[in-house]
């Protein structure tokens, strides 16, 4: 009897250690929307193009495509882009999405006339060492705000 209960106890300890080790593991697809408020500077170039640099902060709401409760995230972004004669030619950006001080992930992305995509470049807490990708579709843009829909595929070990 003693061996049987010891074996069961060891099996339970092994299972608990495995569950604790994978408690932060996540692989999910989210649909989201974000509202950001940019602060930008434009510098004219001698060839008629312009360079725009900027930062933006705001909020995002994401929900897993399989359902569940929406999650509210704070968003901070910075970027640098080239504007040609008539339109944006290229923009490179970094954004940090934070659920709280301990749980966040970051993306590095590019936008051009064909659209915007990003790669997840790590995170903290539930998204520690996260990887994945995102696509963005701007819904509205003014001098004072931008609203963007996005899809995020993210996984963390």
C-alpha positions in Angstrom: 0.0 0.0 0.0 2.8 2.4 0.9 4.4 2.0 -2.6 1.1 2.5 -4.3 0.3 5.8 -2.6 4.0 6.9 -3.1 3.6 6.2 -6.8 0.4 8.1 -7.0 1.9 11.0 -5.1 4.9 11.1 -7.4 2.6 11.0 -10.5 0.5 13.9 -9.1 3.7 15.9 -8.3 4.9 15.3 -11.9 1.6 16.4 -13.3 1.5 19.5 -11.2 5.0 20.5 -12.2 4.1 20.0 -15.8 1.0 22.2 -15.4 2.8 24.9 -13.6 5.5 24.9 -16.3 2.9 25.4 -19.1 0.6 27.7 -17.2 1.6 30.6 -19.5 1.5 28.7 -22.7 -0.9 30.1 -25.2 -1.7 29.8 -28.9 -4.6 31.8 -30.1 -6.1 33.9 -32.9 -7.6 37.2 -31.8 -9.8 39.7 -33.7 -9.3 43.2 -32.4 -10.0 46.9 -32.9 -7.8 49.7 -31.6 -8.2 53.5 -31.3 -5.0 55.5 -31.2 -4.2 59.1 -30.9 -1.1 60.1 -32.9 1.5 62.9 -32.4 3.4 63.3 -35.6 6.1 65.5 -37.2 6.5 65.9 -40.9 9.8 66.9 -42.6 9.9 67.8 -46.3 12.7 66.4 -48.4 14.4 68.1 -51.2 12.9 65.7 -53.8 9.3 66.6 -52.9 8.7 63.6 -50.6 8.2 63.9 -46.9 9.3 61.9 -43.9 6.8 61.5 -41.1 7.7 60.4 -37.6 5.3 59.8 -34.9 4.1 58.2 -31.7 0.6 57.1 -30.8 -1.1 55.8 -27.7 -4.5 54.4 -27.2 -6.5 51.3 -26.4 -7.3 48.0 -28.1 -9.9 45.4 -27.5 -9.2 41.8 -28.5 -11.3 38.6 -28.4 -10.3 35.1 -29.3 -11.9 34.0 -32.5 -13.1 30.9 -30.6 -15.1 33.1 -28.3 -14.6 34.2 -24.7 -14.4 37.5 -22.9 -12.9 40.5 -24.6 -9.6 41.8 -23.2 -8.7 45.5 -23.0 -5.1 46.5 -23.8 -3.2 49.7 -23.7 -1.3 50.5 -26.9 1.9 52.5 -27.4 3.4 52.8 -30.9 6.2 54.7 -32.7 7.0 54.8 -36.3 8.8 56.4 -39.2 7.4 56.6 -42.8 8.0 58.0 -46.2 5.2 59.9 -48.0 5.5 60.3 -51.7 3.9 62.8 -54.0 0.4 61.6 -53.3 0.3 58.9 -50.6 2.2 56.8 -48.0 4.9 54.8 -49.6 6.3 53.0 -46.6 5.9 53.0 -42.8 7.9 51.0 -40.3 6.5 50.8 -36.7 6.8 49.2 -33.3 3.9 48.8 -30.9 3.5 47.5 -27.4 0.2 46.0 -26.2 -0.2 45.7 -22.4 -3.0 44.0 -20.4 -1.3 45.2 -17.2 2.2 45.9 -15.9 3.1 42.2 -16.0 1.5 41.0 -19.3 2.4 42.5 -22.6 3.6 41.7 -26.1 5.3 43.8 -28.8 5.1 43.9 -32.6 7.3 45.2 -35.4 5.5 46.0 -38.6 5.4 47.6 -42.0 2.7 49.4 -43.9 2.6 50.2 -47.6 -0.1 50.8 -50.1 -0.9 47.1 -50.1 -1.6 47.0 -46.3 0.0 46.5 -43.0 1.5 43.4 -41.4 3.5 42.8 -38.3 5.5 40.1 -36.5 5.1 39.5 -32.7 8.6 40.0 -31.2 8.2 38.8 -27.7 6.4 39.8 -24.5 6.2 39.3 -20.8 4.0 37.3 -18.4 1.4 35.3 -20.3 3.1 36.3 -23.5 6.7 35.7 -22.5 8.8 34.8 -25.5 5.7 35.2 -27.8 5.9 34.9 -31.5 3.3 35.3 -34.3 1.9 37.7 -36.8 -0.7 40.3 -37.3 -2.5 42.1 -40.1 -4.0 45.6 -39.8 -6.7 47.4 -41.7 -7.2 51.1 -41.0 -10.9 51.9 -40.7 -10.6 55.7 -40.2 -7.8 58.2 -40.0 -7.8 61.9 -39.1 -5.1 64.2 -37.9 -6.2 63.4 -34.3 -7.1 59.7 -34.2 -6.9 56.4 -36.1 -9.2 53.4 -35.8 -7.8 50.1 -37.0 -9.1 46.5 -37.1 -6.6 43.8 -36.8 -6.2 40.0 -36.6 -3.5 38.6 -34.3 -2.1 35.1 -34.3 0.1 34.7 -31.2 1.7 31.8 -29.4 4.0 31.6 -26.4 5.9 28.6 -25.1 
